[in-house]
Amino acid sequence: MPMGNVGRPRDLTRNATAHRRTLMAVSKAFYERPLTEADPHRVGPGKVDGKYFAFTGNTHYGVQNLEYDPYLERWWMGVYQGTKPQYPNYLMFAVDAKDGPRYQSLTGLDGEKGLLLPLAQDGLLDEATGIRGWNRDASVGIQSLDNGLYYLAEQTKIDGQQASEITLETCTGDAENPFVPVTEDFEYSWQPGAVYTEGDETRFAGSAWRAAWWTQNQRPGDENGPWQEIISTDDGTAVWTPTRIFTAGEVVEHDGTTWTAKWWTRNQEPGDPPGAGSTTEGMRWSPSPPPGSTTHTCSTWTGRSTSEMTSSRGRGA
């Protein structure tokens, strides 16, 4: 579903750029044609599907690149960075496709109302405005290749001439560094149509995941789903994650403390009380002894007297 966009003109004297106007158009396959500089064309649907807004704060000239990502089911928005100090002036924003718009008043547009799309709930958070985004320049170009791979373009110069450099990158899920170049040891990310069976491993949004049972078209992240997020400390100790399954006797690290599972458990955080009306016996985790500690075992008296034990030893029993 290709998307076009238009933004309000640059305005540094008022908050008109607080909401960025975006026009989304649905096209059919016959609208798709190669674009060449020598033979430009203007082909598309006769009218837009709708007009939507996103609260991004201040940007210059609106959304420059708007790309649908089927892997994360979201729209990436690359912009020219704004300059107003009351806003975070991020370079990239995102809207999750599953989040529908709400008709409401729009900030900085003199009481105008419109369909507001909420920004994706990851990335950097500006506490003052609630705006989320990334300091990654995508204004020159971003192209989703699906399966967590992207082409990102950055402006550069070659022999004094303006040019752009394209890099194949993957999404990390890190707010500070959302994309990194693909290297030789790149692990192919989760694919929606692929079949995975118990024990299969993949990567998704910057994390390693292991299948708990047969699965297809189920994205990692569901705390009761087929995928377990696998994280370990430098010494190999498992780090507790909500999606990972643990069984009796397994040791995990959580918030600087090690814990031992009493029985099968999932999505039950170590240290949490067992619930109203329960006792600590109902807790699924017990604190593990610190490294280097000694466990003492007490013996139970069997009822034999000292003289009997001496006599037994004397007979070589």
Disulfide bonds with the S-S distance in Angstrom:
none
